[in-house]
Amino acid sequence: MIKLKLPREPRWLDLHPMVRVKVRPCTTPLVEAARAMAARVMADIINGSDDLLMVEHDVADLQKKLLDPDWCAGVRQFVYVQCLAKAAIIEWDGDGVKTKAGEIGKITTENLRDVLLHSDIKDVFMQEFTKPLMQVVAEGNV
């Protein structure tokens, strides 16, 4: 019997004193969609197409680095986190996501990348966003 229920409403996550995000509920379909998107984006990156905005590298340099399996795994994980954030985040707030004009920046691929390049923010996002699913798994209700 399932004791824990997954949240069904959007919720706010504090990722950093200067960044908080409102996310959709973490559901299996959302996670799987992010995995599928990440696989497609990685294939595009390996082939040198335009998804390079996610990792901010020039094609020739990145293609050389992707020959290293550790570098490739790191890029793959970073792309997955961005895809998950792109699917999950519906709003954000805080000084860390403001433009130079002082307005809240739009949630774009480039802006997500820039925020998630801070490994502490990326780690908190992954931990807090997936926590409801991990609690269900820990309880044995998978």
C-alpha positions in Angstrom: 0.0 0.0 0.0 1.3 3.4 -0.9 1.6 5.7 2.1 3.3 8.6 0.3 1.4 10.5 -2.3 3.3 12.4 -4.9 2.5 16.2 -4.9 -0.1 17.1 -7.5 0.3 20.8 -7.4 3.2 23.0 -8.4 5.5 23.9 -5.6 8.4 26.4 -4.9 11.9 25.1 -4.3 14.6 27.3 -2.8 17.7 26.5 -4.7 20.0 29.3 -3.4 19.5 32.4 -1.4 19.2 34.3 -4.7 17.2 31.7 -6.7 13.9 29.9 -6.2 11.8 28.1 -8.8 8.2 27.0 -9.1 8.1 23.5 -10.5 5.5 21.1 -11.9 5.0 17.9 -9.9 7.8 15.4 -10.4 6.1 12.6 -12.1 7.5 9.6 -14.0 6.2 10.9 -17.4 8.0 14.2 -16.8 11.2 12.5 -15.8 11.0 10.2 -18.8 10.3 13.1 -21.2 13.4 14.8 -19.9 15.4 11.7 -20.4 14.2 11.4 -24.0 14.9 15.1 -24.7 18.4 14.7 -23.2 19.1 11.7 -25.4 18.0 13.7 -28.5 20.0 16.8 -27.4 23.2 14.7 -26.8 22.9 13.1 -30.2 22.6 16.6 -31.7 25.6 17.8 -29.7 27.7 14.8 -30.7 26.7 15.5 -34.4 27.6 19.2 -34.0 24.2 20.7 -34.4 22.6 23.7 -32.7 21.8 22.3 -29.3 25.3 23.5 -28.3 23.6 26.4 -26.5 23.0 24.0 -23.6 26.8 23.6 -23.0 28.2 26.8 -24.5 31.1 25.4 -26.5 32.2 25.7 -30.1 31.6 22.5 -32.1 35.2 21.6 -32.8 36.4 22.0 -29.2 33.4 20.1 -27.8 33.6 17.2 -30.3 37.2 16.6 -29.3 36.3 16.7 -25.6 33.4 14.3 -26.1 35.9 11.6 -27.1 36.8 11.4 -23.5 34.2 9.1 -21.8 34.3 11.0 -18.5 33.8 14.4 -20.3 31.0 12.9 -22.3 29.3 11.5 -19.2 29.6 15.0 -17.5 28.1 16.7 -20.5 25.3 14.1 -20.7 24.4 14.6 -17.0 24.4 18.4 -17.4 22.2 18.2 -20.4 19.8 15.9 -18.6 19.5 18.3 -15.6 18.8 21.1 -18.0 16.1 19.1 -19.8 14.5 18.2 -16.5 14.6 21.8 -15.4 13.2 22.9 -18.8 10.3 20.5 -18.4 9.7 21.2 -14.7 10.3 24.9 -14.1 7.2 27.1 -14.7 8.4 30.2 -12.9 11.4 31.6 -11.1 12.3 34.4 -8.8 15.2 36.0 -6.9 18.1 38.3 -7.6 20.0 35.5 -9.2 17.6 35.4 -12.2 17.2 39.1 -12.7 18.4 40.9 -15.8 20.7 43.9 -15.7 17.6 46.0 -15.8 16.4 44.4 -12.6 13.5 42.4 -14.1 13.1 38.6 -13.7 14.7 37.0 -16.8 12.8 34.7 -19.0 13.2 30.9 -18.6 15.2 30.2 -21.7 17.7 27.5 -22.6 20.6 30.0 -22.2 19.3 31.3 -18.9 18.7 27.8 -17.5 22.2 26.9 -18.5 23.7 29.9 -16.8 21.9 29.2 -13.6 22.6 25.5 -13.6 26.3 26.0 -14.3 26.5 26.7 -10.6 26.9 23.2 -9.4 25.5 23.9 -6.0 22.2 25.1 -7.6 22.2 22.2 -10.0 22.7 19.7 -7.1 19.9 21.3 -4.9 17.5 21.3 -7.9 18.1 17.6 -8.6 17.8 16.6 -4.9 14.8 18.7 -4.1 12.8 18.3 -7.3 13.2 14.5 -7.4 12.8 14.0 -3.6 9.1 13.0 -3.8 9.9 10.2 -6.3 12.9 9.1 -4.2 10.8 8.9 -1.1 8.4 6.6 -2.8 11.3 4.4 -4.0 12.8 4.4 -0.5 9.4 3.3 0.9 9.4 0.4 -1.6 6.4 1.5 -3.6 7.8 1.3 -7.1 
